[in-house]
Amino acid sequence: MNNQAAVPGELLAGINSPHDLKKLAPEQLPQVCQELRDYIIDIVSVHGGHFGASLGVVELTTALHYVFNTPDDLLVWDVGHQAYGHKIMTGRRDNFYTNRKYDGLSGFPKRSESPYDTFGVGHSSTSISAGLGMSVARDLLKRDQQVVAVIGDGAMTAGLAFEGLNNAGVQNSDILVILNDNRMSIDPNVGALNEYLADITTSQTFNKVRDDLYNLLGYFRGAGDKMRKMASRLEAALTSALTPGSLFRSLGFKYYGPVDGHNVKSLTRQLSDLKKVGGPKLLHVVTVKGKGFAPAERDQVKWHASGSPFDKLTGNSLATKTDIKPVPKYQDVFADTLIDLAQKNPKLVGITAAMPSGTSMLKMMEQLPERAFDVGIAEQHAVTFAAGLATQGIKPFVAIYSTFLQRGYDQIVHDVAIQKLPVIFCMDRAGVAGADGPTHHGLYDIAYMRCLPNMVVAAPMDEGDLRNMMYTATRYEDGAFAIRYPRGEATGMKVDDEYRYITPGTGRMIAEGSDIAILSYGTIGKYVAEAREELRNHGISAGHYDMRFAKPLDSDMLDLIARRYEYVITIEDGALHGGFGSAVAEHYMQREKRPLMKIMGVADRVVEHGSQKELHRELELDARGIVSQALLLMKDRVTVASS
């Protein structure tokens, strides 16, 4: 299917900007919503992408662009999983089939892509803080603008969201926060806030009291100032006492809701009314994730995103079936190993931050529920929670995507490293992460972990070493232990049932050579075998060394390599500055005998989205890139040999 195969409906075909949307009558908006929902299903069923969240906010998206004067009025989305309808309505409909593809549209709002994307997102819980910054800037610059921040109930579990709410209440700036409450993030929400919001949306007492109260206050419209002030105080007192929305009121927000997030005409009226209300205000909108697509409504976790084609009527996969046994993913190897180790060690626990499915921690939560913890979108808390467990002799495995662990960095430094606590960090999605793009690439963990005291920094080249590193970490007591591994399939190798302890700071020789040594760190080493074959065609004998540890380094192996080889290449799927290659260079700078060296990694740039293979090719971190750098490094010798 190409872009022409997805045909927009009659009304949607004429909407190339919110200006076109505003030309329609309110009675036409339900049809727009249906056509928009159908178009999203048509595209994602063939090309893949985040799914359920965008279907759930079709009516809200339509109402926002109908009521507000975007992009002059500033609309900030949180995370961005739900922004597909927004992109389609803001001039990107005909290119939307390129969403998340190499050189195509970003899967998230992106400032450089459109003036309607006011803030680049990808990590959760930023919209309130960003929106507050925009509203204060508007006040300072004396502009006539509305600012709207949309945030999901899952994102509300993060401390940053409450920091933004707390500050907004104090600033008293004019901002509208829309709480999109579908009781889901990627996995079901956890924690007290989830139950709190459920109480709001299900409380018949609250809804009846609110309606009766507003009817009663209607009688005071013709009264004098004194009576109106008394009525206002009565409303504030009763709603604070009787409605669960008092939490948001206590933070300085006027609370409205809950309202039906799938009644577009009602939403437009409510948003129009709220434009006239000054100060911080919060509209609580109740939606259904995956609305309008029955399979997605039934299984909201599965349909958060789709990576393969599916039948848009039934939801059945259209991917080609094969009898070949699937290769396990690294996160599944992690989960199976964790469960096996936990069954042998009663002091071992698992922790994740709202990603039990993504990290495969869900397996442990099902088999050992009392020893697996989902703490919500709260990476800072996850790290310090693990530190507290470690002080009491518990062995915590903290499974968090590399890119999300950045959010808990202060806690890694202060609460773990400085205190020399044996917390084990399993950093999933390390390296380029694929279609999710810049906000999700795990490119910085080698550098940000390597600089810390009391920290082992390891990376397996295959699933066998991942299992052994996890086992090693359970026996390591001299500080924290960080293990990075990528998204996607492992090698499919047969692994031993028995575990082997790997002394931290020991590498292994994969293949011996005589001309140049290629030192790989992590699964990026999979390209070296192919590169060695190609170099052999150029008359170059390359050795391959899987170094395993960026900290501590295998000093003995590095010194042996320096004595044996004149040329060395290091390669890593991470930031070039401060990474594994930098560590090797620092080592050789202390030695009198040192080889000519080339460090291969991700240069000082933002890496956009695409498949891992496409990005490795672009970054010249594949076999072809290794060969190119080897020939360049050895150009004088190669020239002499060929002449």
Phi, psi and omega in degrees: 000135175250188184294330180289338184288337176267104185262120179291156178293175186303313182283316182298327180299335180265003182257101177254356177195164176301336176300320178293323179299320184292344179286344183277155176281152179306328181293343181270349185296321177302323178293321176301316181297318180296318180293322178295317179296317179298320182294319178298316180297317180302314184289309186291330180296339180254316189258351179079173178137179175292142196231295189302318185295319180293322178296327183288340183244022180302310181294319180296317179300314180298314181296319181298313181286339177283321186272318185265156184266065179286146006270002177296314167284141190260119181249119183247120176267145176264140182065300178104357177302334188260012191266011182297313178300320177301315181293318182296324183276354185242043171090007184242017184300310187289341177258005188293339178296342178274003183306127177070005177267158180305127182067012179257195179295148176287150176284354182230160172304140187213119188302323182285351183269327184198143175294344177283343177269093189283341183208130178286130184227179183162325171262151189280163163077020182262345193295323183291314179296315179295316179297321178296318176302318179293321181290322177292320177299319177302316180294319180294323182269000178055049177263156177260091184219150168259146177236127181234126177246121179260130180220142179273162180294331176295315179294336179291349179281351181273144180300326182302323179297319180285331173298317178295316178299315182299316181289324180297322178297324179287318181294331181057030179280155182283106179213140176252121174257126177253117178269106178275103188257100174243009178063023179218147162251257168264314171253169178304140181292153178233162172104174185293325181298322179301315179291325180298312180293325177298321178298320180298310189285344183248359185280105177294325179300313180301311184295321180291315180298318181299313182295316179296320181296315182293325176295319179297316183294338178299333180290344185268004186298326182269004184279174180281182183300318183298317180292322180294321177295321178296318179296320180296317178295323178297315179300313182297318182293314182292317181292325177294323183280327192250347183247139177296344177296358180298335176302313181288327176295323180294339177269005175097012182258143166280127185256133177229132177131189359285151180235160181285116182280001180244013173253093190294324181292319177295320179298319180296321178294316182295319179293322177298319178295319183290339175299335183270354182262124182275169176081184179286131181217150182231125176255121182266108184251128180260123181229173176243120178295130182083014185309131176094354176232103192307314180300324180288328177290325181285322183231085188286334177291310181300321187263016171304318177211154178236130180255355182223158181299148178215159177289122186287351177266317185257337185085358180292141181295142176252009179294145180295127180277147180220153178275354181290131180295127183296145177283133181295150175276155181301322181292332176285323174299317177303310185295315180296321179293318180299315179297316180298315179294322181293326178292337179265344184226105184292349180267003183267134177227162177241144181225136171221162183246083175068018180231049180297325178285311183300320180271354185068014174297341180304327179300317180289325179297329179280324184269326180227064189301329182284353183236018176229130190233125169256114187263006183085183181284079188207067184297323178300312179298319181303317183292313182288327173302315178296321179297318178297319176299318183295329179296340183255016175088006176277147178257097182270129169262115181259107183259105182219140176305143179308315183293329180279333180295338175306329184289343179252024189294319179301322180289325175299316181292303192280316189268341182247298188295311182298324181273000176056047182266139184279063175272139181253118179259119176254104190263094180287162178057034176288148184082194179292132189261352177105224193292341180286341169080203193306323183285347185244351176295136179260071189261350192248355189293327179299312182292317185282341174271324186296332183279355185267141174289159176057042183220121170270136181237111189234156176210120178281150175271342182207176184291332177297315179289330176299314179299315182291326177291321177296318176297315179301318182298327179292338181260356184270127185240002187265023179140196182277161184223116182250130180236126179250142176208156190271175171285146168101194189291143172277197185276338185086009181295156174280126182255150178284145175290327180278145178265154179234131178285129177252113179301122180307132181092023176236126177261190178214147176272123178273317181208141181269150176216183182231345187252314185217143178252131176253116182256110181256153178230109179091194188289348176298342178297348180297338181278346189291322181302315178296319179296321180298320179297316180294321178294327177299325177294339177265007180079022183247128178263114184251132172269153180234126180234121176269107191279336174069318186236127170275339176202123353286153177282156173276087185298320181297317180294320179297319179293322177297318179298319180296326178286330188267331187236145176272336184235140179223135171241134170250145180221136180211151177265068184192177181301133182294319183284120176083006184267206182297313179300321177298321179297318178295317179298319177299321179297311184291335178296339180269000184249142177289320178266110180220145183278165168288135194226143173233127179261123177252126179189194180271119182293178185285078184204165173270129180264126181278194187264162181159175177291161180300319179295318179298319182287321176299322178294314180299320182277359181059041178250015177260188183300318180298321179294321178297315180299315180301316181289324178295316179295323179292318180295324184257022190301322180295316181292320180295321179297315180297317182296320183287332179280000000 
